[in-house]
Amino acid sequence: MKTFFSLLLLLIPTLSAAESTINCHCFQDRTFNHRETAAADPYFLATTQNSFISLIYGIDKSALVKAKMSGTSGSHLWILFDVAARSQKDINKVSEAYQHTKRWRDVFKELQLSQEHLGENYWQQSSNPEQLADHIVDLQLGQYFSVTANQIGNWRKRGMNRKELILTLLLKEEPLTIYNQVNSGMQTWGKLLYDQGLLDGKAINQELRKQMSQS
């Protein structure tokens, strides 16, 4: 794991050049504020997703945050880590393969990942990184939170993104109910977490680890 972590740190400039977005991950508010209950919501959504990625793929969370701060998109990282895990190749090899063609399907072929091995949806969505990243997240949600593809599809149709899906399932409440409450201004993510005693990123990570270990 130390080797994997070191490679990720070395790859941050390369990853940024490969898949860069204007996306700041420097959050000023990182704890719940009773006066401004939604102030830390962007942080809570981001750190929950980062914890989920870290726990699934064994990535040091600080390295993941640095990669995102360098400009690497979350979608690219989801695909990169998942392909590395599926192919059992180190992240350096996967990233180099992507640099050569900028096409994930070509990367699959180079790494000898067949359509049968990946699944038809995984293979077909390789030309659209956002859709492929969403598909990868959905597979992981199904595995660790025991929800069905139909349930996830319905939640996505109602407008929920991957961060919101991960956080609502962590909260163990009915996802659409929570989502509608937050969207209507009746609730905030921070208040929902506070009510369950999840006051900061460390507590969120611990609860997520606990739930995932029970799957």
Secondary structure, 3 states (H helix, E strand, C coil): CHHHHHHHHHHHHHHHHHCECCCCCCCCCCCCCCCCCCCCHHHHHHHHHHHHHHHHHCCCHHHHHHHHHCCECHHHHHHHHHHHHHHCCCHHHHHHHHHHHCCHHHHHHHCCCCHHHHCHHHHHHHHCHHHHHHHHHHHHHHHHHCCCHHHHHHHHHCCCCHHHHHHHHHHCCCHHHHHHHHHHCCCCHHHHHHHCCCCCHHHHHHHHHHHHHCC
